[in-house]
Amino acid sequence: MVSQSGVPGTGALRETGRLFALGATVLTHIFRRPFQARELLEQFWFIASVTILPTALVSIPFGAVIALQVGSLAQQLGAQSFTGGASVLAVIQQASPIIVALLISGAGGSAICADIGSRTIREEMDAMEVMGVSPIQRLIVPRVLATMLVAVLLNGLVSVVGVLGGYFFNVILQGGTPGAYLASFSALAQLPDLYISEFKALLFGFIAGVVAAYRGLNPSGGPKGVGDAVNQSVVITFLLLFFVNLVLTAIYLQVVPPKGA
């Protein structure tokens, strides 16, 4: 990409800087008054209503695939007793936050981007600024907080459904024993595994909300630009989520020692 100044790549750097600036602004406006509690509740209910059922349905095959794959590998290595712990850790630490983030950004984030983008091209944002109302505090902060809260709650739902699905497929289809499944889980899992999972979900929800709001605030080309901004917000969120997940996982494995180590 070549910017108007003729320096390659400055356009992408400028967009990245604006995205981080919006994220910082949202964090600072969270604690300002008046707090838009009604808008937060409305957005929370909307995002939850469009993501709960798809999240529950997607988490079942995810847990099943992980349980079947881990169970098959454990049988080849002669470590069937650790199948439950390995599959549950994979679901809680990795699959659950990723599933939640993808569905939050695909369903809730796209709706947020379309709403903000339509308001932007109708010049509602400029009108709010003229009246002395901060669009970020009035519209964006409640939506970002809603995505964060829904992401944390859905992460718990996915963890439970994924673990139950893995238990069913391991015990019923692969002939595992319930006692060995539960014993291996308690032997390998620890409380920080749940903490990092919820923290990932919280951070992924924040990223999805900020990216969706940023692309909604900066559409181009009228109504068609809003549609393009929605697609771009989903793609950008996916890329950021996988990168952030890699960084958080690497840091967690270095900071928190495995159980029994």
Secondary structure, DSSP 4 states (H G I P E B T S, - for coil): -B-TTS-BTHHHHHHHHHHHHHHHHHHHHTTSSSP-HHHHHHHHHHHHHHHHHHHHHHHHHHHHHHHHHHHHHHHHHT-GGGHHHHHHHHIIIIIHHHHHHHHIIIIIIHHHHHHHHHHHHTTHHHHHHHTT--HIIIIIHHHHHHHHHHHHHHHHHHHHHHHHHHHHIIIIIS---HHHHHHHHHHH--HHHHHHHHHHHHHHHHHHHHHHHHHHHS--STHHHHHHHHHHHHHHHHHHHHHHHHHHHHHHHHHSPPTT-
